[in-house]
Amino acid sequence: MPVYGKNKDAHPILTDTFFTHPKPTVMFTRPIVIRLFIFGFMVLVGTSMAANIQARNLLGFFLSLISLGAGIYVIHLLQKLRESREQEEAG
């Protein structure tokens, strides 16, 4: 039975490196979550457009197009924000 303390057999949760390096796992999951959110939004907008075309609802179709345009604009703004942050860090 290993004794946990400041030895080589210490449990990973009890070591200092576990608490000082949680950033890499967060940085890998953040883009995935954002992409899944955008994909889910686009699927919902596409489903809404298809349902409005099937029901021959012109107003609903136009509102779906507006929602699609707003989603694309938000993606554009996020990319501009990322580029400006990269320029601030570099410069």
C-alpha positions in Angstrom: 0.0 0.0 0.0 1.6 3.3 -1.1 2.0 6.1 1.4 1.0 9.4 -0.1 3.1 12.4 0.7 5.9 14.2 -0.9 7.3 11.1 -2.6 7.3 9.6 -6.1 4.3 7.4 -5.5 2.0 10.4 -4.7 -1.5 10.3 -6.1 -1.9 12.7 -9.1 -4.7 14.6 -7.4 -2.5 15.3 -4.4 0.5 16.6 -6.4 1.1 20.3 -7.0 1.2 19.8 -10.8 -2.5 18.8 -10.9 -3.6 22.1 -9.4 -1.1 24.3 -11.2 -1.8 23.1 -14.8 -5.5 22.8 -15.4 -5.4 25.3 -18.3 -4.5 22.9 -21.2 -7.7 20.8 -20.8 -9.9 23.9 -20.6 -8.2 25.4 -23.7 -8.9 22.2 -25.7 -12.5 21.9 -24.8 -13.5 25.5 -25.3 -13.3 25.5 -29.2 -15.1 22.2 -29.3 -18.0 23.6 -27.2 -18.2 26.7 -29.3 -18.3 24.7 -32.5 -21.0 22.4 -31.2 -23.0 25.4 -30.1 -22.7 27.0 -33.6 -23.5 23.7 -35.3 -26.6 23.2 -33.1 -27.8 26.7 -33.8 -27.4 26.2 -37.6 -29.3 22.9 -37.4 -32.1 24.6 -35.6 -32.3 27.4 -38.1 -32.2 24.9 -41.0 -35.0 22.9 -39.4 -37.0 26.0 -38.9 -36.5 27.0 -42.6 -37.5 23.5 -43.8 -40.6 23.5 -41.7 -41.6 26.9 -42.9 -41.1 25.9 -46.5 -43.2 22.8 -46.0 -46.0 24.8 -44.4 -45.7 27.6 -47.0 -45.2 30.1 -44.3 -43.5 33.1 -45.9 -43.2 35.2 -42.7 -41.6 32.3 -40.8 -39.2 31.7 -43.6 -38.1 35.3 -43.6 -37.6 35.3 -39.9 -35.5 32.1 -40.2 -33.4 33.9 -42.8 -32.9 36.9 -40.4 -31.9 34.5 -37.7 -29.4 32.8 -40.0 -28.0 36.2 -40.9 -27.7 37.1 -37.3 -25.9 33.9 -36.5 -23.4 34.4 -39.3 -22.8 38.0 -38.1 -22.1 36.8 -34.6 -19.5 34.3 -36.0 -17.9 37.2 -37.9 -17.8 39.4 -34.8 -16.2 36.5 -32.8 -13.5 36.1 -35.4 -12.8 39.8 -35.5 -12.5 39.8 -31.7 -10.1 36.9 -31.8 -7.9 38.6 -34.4 -7.8 41.8 -32.4 -6.8 39.9 -29.2 -4.0 38.2 -31.2 -2.8 41.5 -32.5 -2.8 43.0 -29.0 -0.8 40.1 -27.6 1.7 40.2 -30.5 2.1 44.0 -30.5 
